[in-house]
Amino acid sequence: MTAHTVTNRRTAADTMMALGGRGAQTYPPSWKIGQMHRLGARFLHEHQRCDTHGSRQPNRCCAGATVLWSRNDSLRSPACPCAPSPNAAGGTVQSSSADNARLSAAHWPAGAYRREHLPERVLQFGTGMLLRALCAASVDAANAAGVFSGRVVVIQSTPQGHARAINAQDGLFTLVERGREHGAPVERTRLVGAISRALVADTEWPAVRDVVARPELQVIVSNVTEAGFRLDATYPARLTDLLYTRFARLPDGPPVFVIPTELVDDNGRHLAAMVDRLADDLERGVEFRDWLRARVRFCASLADRITTGTPSRGVRLALERRLGYADALLTVTEPHSLWAIEADPAALRTAFAIDVLPESVIIAPDIGFYRERKLRLLNGAHTATAPLALLAGVRTVREAAEHPRLGAFLRHILFDEIVPATDLPGEAAVAFAETVIDRFRNPWLDHEWRVIAANQTAKLRARVVPSLAGFARKRGIAPQGLALGLAAYLRWVRSRPAGDADLPLIERHWRTATAPQGLAASALADADLWGLSLAGLPGLLEATTRWLVLLERDGVDAALDALPGMPQHAATGRT
C-alpha cells in the first residue's frame, strides 16, 4: 500500500470516530480506510499514516503503507514495533538488490496491493508530471486503501512524451513531496504503482481503441494543456473517435466519465461541446449524439498541485542514492494537492471511488468555488507576474517571491487587486492567498517562469482578464498592478514569440503599431484576443500605456518602484 508520512496526529477516539465506531459521524464508505494497529497508539486516518516500516513485512508500516523513506522520522507511531535504520540524511531507506538499478516491477514491495491483477479502468491522455502527481497518485492511494481496484493506461499524445520510460519501468514512478505544512518542512517519498502501461497515439491507436471498448474502462482523464484544448487540436478529435468506438462496439456498456483537467473555465462543458460538434461529421451522427447524452458524463474538474518534475542532477542523484534505484520518471511536487471534480458524487463513485483523502480529491455537484479560487488567485498571480519576472532576469517563482520588489508586487496584486475582484468570500480568499505566497516560496521546488509563460496569451485571457474586468466593475478604476503585468506581457512576448499558440492574434498588432501607445490601444481593443475589448475598461488603456512606456524607457525596477501600494507590502518582511 502507498505511503503518506505523518503530518498530524489523532487520538484513538478520533480514529474510532473516523472509522465508523461508536458515536461516529456518518462518512461515505470510501472514507473508511485504514486499520487500527493497536489500542493506545497514535492512529492515523487516511493520509495521516505512520511512515515506519513494519517488523513482519519490511516494506510496510503499522498502517499498511508502502514506504521508501521519509525525513519526518520523529513523527513515527510510538507503538509501531519497527526499528528502521536511518541514513546519513536522517531518513529511512528501502533496500535495493542493486545500487542504482533501473526502477522496475522487482522494486514493488511484496506486501503492497497486487497491482498486476487490477483491471485497466482509467484512460489518461498525457504522460506529464502533473497527472502523475494527481491522477496516478490518487488512484494509487485508493487502490492501497482497498476502495478502488484499477489501473491507468496512459496515452502519449505528442512525440515528446514519456511512454517509453513508463513502459521500461513497468508503469512505476517515485513521487517526492517537498514543502511546508503547518509551518514545518515536510519531505516524503512514495512509490506509485497505479499505471499499467503507456501507448503512443500516433503509432498504437488500434490498441487505444481496444482499451476503450472494454466494459471495465469507465473513466477518461486528460491534461493536454490549454493549447491542445481547442476544436482544431488533435485531442478533441481523438476523444470523439474513442467514444464513437465504444458506441459502435459496446453500445450497452456502463457509463463513461470524461474528466478534463486543463485550466479552462468549465472545461467539461467545453469538451462536450467540441465532441458534439465533431459528431456532425460521423456516420450515424444522430444516433451517436443520443448515445453520448445517455452514456457519457463530461465532468468539469480542477487540478491544484504545483509540480515541477525532475529536479536538478545533483538533487536527483542524492534522491536516487537514498532510494537505491534510478528513476527516469522521478516526480517532485508540493505536499498540497487538490483535485475537484464536478459530478454527482454517488454516480461517479460507482466508477471512480478515489476520494479517499477528502482534502485531496473532492467530488461535488458544483466546484465553482474551488475553480475561481485557484484559477484567479494562484494561476492569476503566476500569469500576471511571469513577464515581469522574465524581463527582470529572475528565473524561478521562489526567487521572485523572495525578491524585494517582485515579492511585494505579488502580495500587492493578490491582496489588493485579485482578491477584491473576485466574488469569493473575503476571509476564505485572503486565507487562500496567504497559502499561495507560502507555496510560491517553497524552497524545494524550482518552478521556472519560462515554463509558466508558455502560451501566455491564452493564460492571460482565462486567468487575468476576469480580474481586470471584475476590479474595474467593482471599483470603477483600473488595477494598477495587473495593468503593469499586462504591459510587461506586451513588451516581453514581442521578443519571445515561441511557445504561444495565439501568436498570429498578437503579431498583427506588432506589425501595425509604431509606438507603445499604438500597440496598447490596438491590442487591448482586440476582443478576439481577450474575449472582450479591454480598451473600454475605465482607466486600463491609459495605465497600460503608461507602464509600457516606463518599462521600455527605465526598466522593471523603476516600474515596480512607481507602483502605488508597493511600500506597505515590501515592509511586511515576508518577501
Order of alpha helices (4+ residues) and beta strands (2+ residues): alpha-beta-beta-beta-alpha-beta-alpha-beta-beta-beta-alpha-beta-alpha-beta-alpha-alpha-beta-beta-beta-alpha-beta-beta-beta-alpha-beta-alpha-alpha-alpha-alpha-alpha-alpha-alpha-alpha-alpha-alpha-alpha-alpha-alpha-alpha-alpha
